[in-house]
Amino acid sequence: MKRFLLLAAFLANCFIGCALSAVVGVPPAAGCIAVNAIAAAPLFNVPCLRAGIYVEIWTGEQIKAFREDVKNLGWLAAIPSYDQYVRPGIGNEADIIHLVTVGADPEVLINNTTYPIAIVALPDGDKAISLDKYQTTATPVTDDELHAISYDKMSSVVERHTQAVNETKYVKALHALAPQTHSEKTPVLKTTGATAPEGGRKMLIRADIITLKKAFDKIKCPVKGRILVLCPDHIADLLAGEQKFAEQYYNYTTGKIANLYGFEVYEFTACPYFTQPVAGQTPAPATKVPYGAIPGETDTQASVAFFAPRMFKATGTTTTYPTQAEATMQQHLYNVRHYFVTLPKKQEAIGAIYSAAA
């Protein structure tokens, strides 16, 4: 390996020497000898000339961590953006959005014969929502790194901070769109299929999605705008048990999964978890595991459904904190602060299906 690197360095230096000799008007051999002599001299430490020292010169490829393709999150794109309503500035009123909570609808009278007609006020209220603040820890980048490596280290650091914030805020967004527990307007249902091959849970079947559809129909939720985000277990269940779903699973033109029973269907690997009732105890509804908490052994991941027009997302201030290299440490620092929130406007028209214990 060492011989190969030395040969590669020698050939690279010869190429550079030939190019320089053509510019200054000397024989190519002289240019080759001169460049290789400079590279060999201990006084000089030029990465492009001493390629045997910095192997990164010959690779330069970055092996990055797995990330969700956040640019193609169709379920998030379907949610209305309220960026324009975020209050900018500094202080207590910065990065806050104000929604109007509308009161009850007026009663409709049919063939009324009683006068005067009753007067019923419809009070509205202000609902102030603070955007979540996302901050990254500072990353150091030394001058030595910037000098030695073959790729733009600072750009790579900036990209990784951006991706880390995006991935975190989208996971929290879907968690916020899932109900806390079951109610008429926030149905939390359990799967009813056969036991999964890995055991421990019941598989999702089409009948479960139909039951969820009925729950949304019951609260008179409009059909257009219903979104269903399937977790990995439930995607696998449908692929294994539903030949028709497997055939229509992916649309190579639009990049989205085929619709099911009025729901626009998407998938996401980081869906929230639910804690289900313990067998033998007093029946109780399943509850959502808090964001950031580690799921227990009996907690199972859930698919999430919502009516997109009743949800909202808002992006606030983004501030980056790059520092110049200081004298003693000779390193740069970089981190970022970003404000973002996704929430239901009201606790209604959101639902979930969790994997029931087998």
N, C-alpha and C positions, 0 to 999 in steps of 0.2 A: 504493500500500500504506500509505504514511504517513498519507494522508488518511483511509483506511478505519479505521486504528487510532485516529486522533483522534476520528472520528465515533463509533466504538464506545465509546471512553472517555467522550465527552460524554454519550451515551445512558445509559451505566451510572451516571454521576454524577447524571444527572437522576432515575434510578430511586431511587438512594439518597437524594437530596434530598427526593423526594416522600414516601418512607417516614418520614424523620426529621421532616418538617414535620407529618405526621399525628400523630406522637407528642408533639411540643412544642406543637401547636396554632397553627401559622402557615400562611399560604397556600402551596400547593405551589410556586408560582413562586419564592417567596422561598427555599424550601429548595433548589431547583435552582440558583439563582444562587449561593447561599452555598457549596454543595459544590463547584461548578466553580471558584469563586474560590479556595477552599482548595487544590484540586488544582493550580491554576495558579501558586500562590505558591511561590517557590523555597525558602521556609523549610520547607515540608512535603515529605515524600517518602514518601507512603503508597501502597503498591502497588495497593490496591483502588481508589484514587482516580485515580492516574496510570497507567492501564493501558497507555498508549502507550509507557511506558518498559520494562515487563516483558512481553514478548510471551508468555512462558510462562503468564501469567495466563489467556490465551485458549485455550491448547492443553492443557498439563498432561499430555499423553499421553506415556508412557515407551516408547521403542523399545528392546526388550531383546534380548540375544543369544539365539541358538538354543540350546535346552537339551533334553536327553533328558527324557521325561516319567517322572521317577524314581518318581512315585507309583504308576505302573501297570506296574512291572517284574515281570511275573508269574513270570519265572524266578527272581528273587531271593526273592519271596514264598513260593515252594515250598520253600525251604531252611529247616530248623529253626532257630529262634532260641535262642541260649544266653546271652542277656543276663543272666539271673538267676545265672549262674555266674561272671560277671566279678568279680574281686576289687577292690572299691573302695578308696579311701584315697589315701595319698601315699607316695612313696618307691619303692623297687625292686619292691615287690609290687603296686603299683597297676596297674590295667588289664591284668591277666594272667588268662588262663583256663587251667584245668587239666583235661586229658582223661586218661582211663584207657586205656592201650594194652593191649588184651586179647590174651593169648597164643593159641597154636594150639588148635584144637578137639580134643576127645578122640577117640581112635580107637574106632569102633563094631565090636564083635565079633559075628559071626553063627555060631550053632550051635557056640559055643566048647566045647572039651572039655579045655582045658589050665588047670590051677589050680596055684598061686594066680595070679589075674589080675594082669598087669603093672601097676605103679604109675608113672604118668607125670605129672609136675607141669605145671601150666598157669600159668606166671608172668605176672603183669600188671605194667605199669609206668606211672609218671606221666609225662605229656607236657605241659610248661608252654609256653604260646603267648602271646607278647606281642602286644597289639593294635597295629595301625599308628597312628601319630600324624599327624594332618592339621592343618596350621596355615596360616592365611591371612596375607598381608601386611597391614599396617595401612592403612586408608583414611581420609584426612582429610575432614572436613566443616566448612566455615567457617560462622561466624555470618552472614556476608553471604549465603551460599547459603540458609540456613534462613529468612532474612528475605525474600529476593527471589523465590524460586521458588514455584510454585503447587501442588506436590505434596509429600508427606512424604519429604524426601530421606533422613533417617536410616532410616526404615523400608525404603526402597529399598536402601540400603547393606546393612542386615542381611539382607534377602532375597537379595541377590546373593552375599554371603559364604556363606550357607547353601546355596544352589544350587550354587555352585562346589565346595564340599566334597563335597556329595552326588554330583555328577556325577563327580568324580575318584575317590571311593571305590568307586563302582559299576563304573567302568571297570577299576580294579585288581582288584575282586572277580572279574569274569569272567575276567580274565587269570590269576588264581590257580587258577581251576577248570579251566583247560586244561592238558593234560599237557605236560611238558617235551620229551618225545620218545616214540617208539613203543615199546610193550612189550605183552605179552599182556594185562595188566590195564589198560593205558592206551593203547588203539589210536589211532594217528595215521594217517589214511588220506588218499589224494589223490583228487581228482576224475578222472573217466574219460570225461566227455562230449566233445562236439565243441568245436572252438576257439571261444571267445567272439567276438562281433561286433567288440569292440574289439581283439581279438588278444592274444597273449602268455600266455594261460592256457586251460585246459580247463574247460568248464562243469560244474556240479553236475547230476547226474541222479538219478532215484529209485533206481536200482540202487546208487548210492553210499551212500544212506541205509540200504538193505537190507543192504549189507555191514557198515555200522556196527552195525546191529541184530544181525547174526550174531556180531560180536565181543563185544557185551554178553551175548548168549545163552551164548556159549562159557564165560564166567567165571561163569555162573549168576546174573547180576544180575537181581533181580526186575523184572517189567515195569512194575508200578505205581510211579511216581515217576521214570521216565526223562524227562529234559528235553533238548531240542535247541534251541539258540539259533543262529539262522541269521544270517550276516553279510549286508550289502547285496548283494554280488555273487551270492551263492547264492540269495537271495530273487528277484533279477532273473532268474537262470537258470531257476528253476522256473516263474516267471510266463511267461517267453517260450517255454518248451519243453513245459510240461505244462498242457494245457487244463483238466484236472480240478482241478489244484492252483489254477489261476487262479480257477476258479468257487468253490472252497471256501476261498480264501485268508484271508478275514477274516470273523469272526463278529461281526456288529454288536450282538449281545446281550451277549456276554461280553468282547468286545474282544481276543480271542486268535485266533491262526491255527489252522486245522484240524489235528488230530493226524495224524501220519504213522508208520505201522508201530510203534505202541506208544509213540512219543515225543510228549510234549506239546511243541508247537513255538511258539517265540517268535522275535522278531527284535530285534537291537541293532546300532546303527550303529558302535560302537567295539569290535568284536571284536578279539582278539589276532592278530598276524601270525606266520607261520612262514617260516623260511629253509629252502629245499629243496636237495637235493643238486645239485652242479654236474655237468652233463652231461659224460661222458667221464672222470670221475674215479671212484675206488673208491666203489661204492654205499654210501651212509650214510643213516640215517633223517633226516627233517626235524626241525628243532629250533625251539622257540618263541623268538621275539625277546624279549629281556628287557624287562620293564616300564619304560617311560620312554625306551627307545632309539628312535631314528628308523629306521623300516623302510628297507631298501635297495631298489634298483630291482627286484631279482628276488624280493623277499619278497612273499608274498601273504597276504591276510586269510583267516582260517579260521572255520568254524562250530564251536561248542563243545557237547559233550554231557556229561551227568553224571547220576548217580543221586542225586536230591535228599536222601534220608534219610542218605546217607553224607557229606554236606557239612554245614557249620555256619556260622552268622554270629553275631557278637556285637558289641554296641554298648557302649562304655564311657563315660568321663567326657566331658562337653562343657562347656567354659569360654569365656565371652565376655569381651572386654576393652574395654568402652567407657570413654572418658575424658571428663571435663568440659572445656569450653573453658578454656584457660589464658590469662593476661593478655596476653602479648606477641604470640602467634600468633593468638589468638581463633579457634581451631578445635578441633573434637572429633576423636578418633581411634577407630577400631573395628576389631577383628579377632577371630578365634575359633580355639580349639584343640579338636580332636575325636578320639576314639579309636574305631576300628572295624576289624573283620577278617572276611573270608570265606575259608574254606579247606576242602579235603577233609580228612576225619578220617584217611584213609589214602590212599596213592597207588594207588587202584584205582577202577574204575567211573567213570572220566573219559576222555573221548575228544575227537577233533577231526577235521575234514575240511578240508584246505587245497586251494587251487586249484593244480593241477599246471601246470607250464610246458607250453605248447603246442609 
